[in-house]
Amino acid sequence: GIKPEHLTTDPCMNIYTGAYYLAIAFKKWGVTWEAVGAYNAGFRKSERQNQRRLAYASEVYRIYTGIKSSKGIRLPATKKSLPEINSVQNN
């Protein structure tokens, strides 16, 4: 199996494992920002986990848009301000 030290010492294993886990999240939640959040916060359904998923997805989106625009970074205020994930993929 994969041990934690493999993930910190082997970049390829780290990326492969992360991609695998994200694929599981997409399969369970669909290709959505909630799935991106579940990658970090897990799949448990509770208000606390929902908040963690939203916070992580918002941070990923903030970093993505900042890198893409290179003009500064703005954090979306609410879940409704996150675009459909498919629109981000096509930009």
BAFI-3210 file (N, C-alpha, C; in Angstrom, 3 decimals, decimal comma, padded with zeros to 6 digits):
// residues 91
n [1|2|3|4|5|6|7|8|9|10|11|12|13|14|15|16|17|18|19|20|21|22|23|24|25|26|27|28|29|30|31|32|33|34|35|36|37|38|39|40|41|42|43|44|45|46|47|48|49|50|51|52|53|54|55|56|57|58|59|60|61|62|63|64|65|66|67|68|69|70|71|72|73|74|75|76|77|78|79|80|81|82|83|84|85|86|87|88|89|90|91]
n.u [000,807|000,196|002,168|002,283|004,853|005,677|004,184|005,268|007,883|008,046|007,340|005,917|004,279|002,766|001,336|-000,027|-001,601|-003,127|-004,530|-005,982|-007,620|-009,042|-010,423|-012,125|-013,667|-014,889|-016,387|-018,210|-019,445|-019,822|-018,531|-017,787|-017,501|-017,937|-016,977|-014,258|-013,791|-014,365|-012,215|-010,322|-011,663|-013,129|-015,820|-017,942|-021,221|-022,138|-022,870|-020,573|-018,562|-019,488|-018,984|-016,201|-015,580|-016,517|-014,866|-012,307|-012,646|-013,197|-010,764|-009,054|-010,190|-009,718|-006,909|-006,464|-007,737|-006,197|-003,638|-004,206|-005,026|-003,028|-003,224|-003,774|-005,712|-008,932|-011,166|-013,984|-017,141|-019,362|-020,871|-022,505|-021,139|-019,145|-018,134|-019,608|-017,895|-017,213|-017,095|-014,759|-012,879|-012,923|-011,855]
n.v [-001,187|002,349|004,494|007,234|008,469|007,899|009,676|012,115|011,950|011,046|012,600|011,863|009,737|011,143|012,982|011,183|009,780|011,882|012,665|010,343|010,256|012,639|011,928|009,985|011,642|013,242|011,268|010,607|013,103|014,398|016,522|019,031|021,999|021,256|018,669|019,201|020,437|018,248|016,642|017,638|017,939|015,660|013,188|013,040|013,865|016,704|019,799|021,110|019,804|020,514|023,275|023,235|022,014|023,988|026,148|025,170|024,692|027,301|028,524|027,131|027,968|030,730|030,836|029,650|031,516|033,731|032,960|032,555|035,110|036,768|039,264|039,845|038,568|037,388|036,387|034,356|035,214|033,644|030,364|030,499|032,267|030,860|029,704|027,452|024,402|023,297|025,513|026,685|024,793|025,043|027,495]
n.w [000,000|-000,090|001,720|004,074|004,018|001,433|-000,064|000,586|-000,214|-002,806|-005,612|-007,960|-007,096|-005,247|-006,875|-008,577|-006,701|-005,652|-007,974|-008,440|-006,143|-006,523|-008,842|-007,785|-006,159|-008,153|-009,413|-007,415|-006,693|-009,067|-011,698|-010,136|-008,055|-005,486|-005,445|-005,797|-003,360|-001,717|-002,212|-000,491|002,018|002,443|002,232|003,970|004,972|006,373|008,004|008,851|007,329|004,796|004,879|005,056|002,605|000,822|001,547|000,824|-001,955|-002,793|-002,223|-003,987|-006,411|-006,206|-006,266|-008,778|-010,551|-009,984|-010,853|-013,538|-014,434|-013,496|-012,353|-009,772|-007,016|-006,216|-003,776|-004,008|-002,623|-001,881|-002,210|-004,439|-006,018|-007,202|-010,353|-012,768|-012,887|-015,333|-017,002|-016,187|-016,931|-019,686|-020,247]
ca.u [000,000|000,862|002,406|002,425|006,195|005,762|003,562|006,123|009,215|007,936|006,390|005,033|003,279|001,905|000,436|-000,878|-002,568|-004,044|-005,408|-006,879|-008,601|-009,909|-011,309|-013,163|-014,559|-015,693|-017,357|-019,244|-020,114|-019,880|-017,437|-018,307|-016,621|-018,124|-016,033|-012,928|-013,738|-014,354|-010,837|-009,612|-012,430|-013,764|-017,147|-018,966|-022,245|-022,487|-022,716|-019,149|-017,826|-019,906|-018,243|-014,802|-015,505|-016,676|-013,666|-011,203|-012,954|-013,047|-009,326|-008,535|-010,668|-009,014|-005,543|-006,563|-008,017|-005,043|-002,586|-004,659|-005,077|-001,790|-003,547|-004,316|-006,547|-010,156|-011,829|-015,443|-017,783|-020,320|-020,914|-023,150|-020,220|-018,264|-018,700|-019,681|-016,528|-016,980|-016,726|-013,359|-012,085|-012,899|-011,225]
ca.v [000,000|003,649|005,014|008,699|008,900|007,839|010,876|013,278|011,771|010,660|013,524|011,168|009,012|012,159|013,483|010,073|009,517|013,021|012,579|009,213|010,665|013,633|011,181|009,395|012,743|013,593|010,195|010,668|014,400|015,021|017,470|020,226|022,577|020,470|017,558|019,756|020,583|016,918|016,164|018,072|017,844|014,363|012,960|013,007|014,901|017,464|021,235|021,440|019,343|021,365|024,531|022,944|021,807|025,291|026,949|024,655|024,953|028,740|028,814|026,615|028,870|032,001|030,646|029,416|032,760|034,604|032,507|032,759|036,531|037,411|040,650|039,882|037,426|037,727|035,219|034,396|035,418|032,594|029,217|030,908|033,032|029,944|029,361|026,027|023,938|023,077|026,776|026,916|023,867|025,450|028,815]
ca.w [000,000|-000,106|003,066|004,067|003,612|-000,034|-000,622|000,830|-000,802|-004,217|-006,242|-008,909|-006,304|-004,665|-007,920|-009,002|-005,638|-005,623|-009,147|-008,205|-005,142|-007,156|-009,744|-006,938|-005,769|-009,328|-009,646|-006,376|-006,625|-010,382|-011,926|-009,471|-007,035|-004,267|-005,560|-005,521|-001,908|-001,103|-002,345|000,709|003,263|002,578|001,675|005,012|004,809|007,571|007,743|009,036|006,152|003,677|004,999|004,717|001,151|000,183|001,804|000,011|-003,366|-002,997|-002,243|-005,261|-007,465|-006,038|-006,758|-010,222|-011,271|-009,799|-011,762|-014,915|-014,782|-013,041|-012,031|-008,421|-006,685|-005,500|-003,210|-004,127|-001,325|-001,551|-003,112|-005,680|-006,846|-007,921|-011,653|-013,068|-013,076|-016,759|-017,625|-015,851|-017,736|-021,084|-020,397]
c.u [000,855|000,964|002,599|003,802|006,403|005,234|004,428|007,496|009,183|006,895|005,427|003,928|002,284|000,883|-000,528|-001,975|-003,590|-005,030|-006,423|-007,993|-009,564|-010,879|-012,442|-014,168|-015,451|-016,745|-018,516|-020,077|-020,375|-018,717|-017,918|-017,258|-016,779|-017,183|-014,608|-012,757|-013,665|-012,972|-010,053|-010,358|-013,137|-015,217|-018,273|-019,938|-022,586|-022,277|-021,251|-018,327|-018,213|-019,142|-016,776|-014,633|-015,576|-015,423|-012,504|-011,439|-012,786|-011,578|-008,686|-008,939|-009,936|-007,591|-005,542|-006,776|-006,865|-003,902|-002,966|-004,606|-003,774|-001,998|-004,065|-005,314|-007,746|-010,829|-013,331|-016,089|-018,689|-020,220|-021,508|-022,206|-019,186|-018,892|-018,867|-018,270|-016,223|-016,590|-015,273|-012,473|-011,925|-012,228|-009,748]
c.v [001,258|004,155|006,525|009,173|008,805|009,128|012,112|013,156|011,434|011,547|012,838|010,414|009,993|012,646|012,391|009,810|010,639|012,985|011,449|009,606|011,706|012,956|010,512|010,468|013,151|012,524|010,285|011,947|015,006|015,998|018,835|020,771|021,835|019,263|018,026|019,931|019,253|016,284|016,486|017,729|016,511|014,355|012,987|014,169|015,488|018,936|021,653|021,017|020,151|022,681|024,339|022,738|023,139|026,145|026,488|024,945|026,434|029,128|028,320|027,538|030,205|031,896|030,462|030,716|033,743|034,242|032,823|034,227|037,255|038,885|040,780|038,758|037,901|036,446|035,344|034,436|034,265|031,461|029,623|031,692|032,148|029,606|027,851|025,555|023,694|024,365|027,114|026,030|024,367|026,790|028,701]
c.w [000,000|001,328|002,997|003,617|002,097|-000,659|-000,428|000,185|-002,285|-004,901|-007,210|-008,174|-005,697|-005,686|-008,371|-007,968|-005,539|-006,776|-008,990|-007,229|-005,710|-008,124|-008,959|-006,524|-006,938|-009,603|-008,648|-006,467|-007,998|-010,512|-011,439|-008,507|-005,716|-004,276|-005,296|-004,013|-001,189|-001,193|-001,075|001,996|003,449|002,139|002,709|004,827|006,171|007,231|007,868|007,819|004,917|003,697|004,637|003,210|000,415|000,357|000,928|-001,467|-003,685|-003,072|-003,542|-006,399|-007,405|-006,595|-008,270|-010,985|-011,127|-010,724|-013,198|-015,313|-014,477|-012,718|-010,607|-008,244|-005,873|-005,043|-003,388|-002,746|-000,928|-002,551|-004,453|-006,581|-007,539|-009,266|-011,776|-013,384|-014,556|-017,462|-017,325|-016,709|-019,160|-021,307|-020,628]
res [g|i|k|p|e|h|l|t|t|d|p|c|m|n|i|y|t|g|a|y|y|l|a|i|a|f|k|k|w|g|v|t|w|e|a|v|g|a|y|n|a|g|f|r|k|s|e|r|q|n|q|r|r|l|a|y|a|s|e|v|y|r|i|y|t|g|i|k|s|s|k|g|i|r|l|p|a|t|k|k|s|l|p|e|i|n|s|v|q|n|n]
***
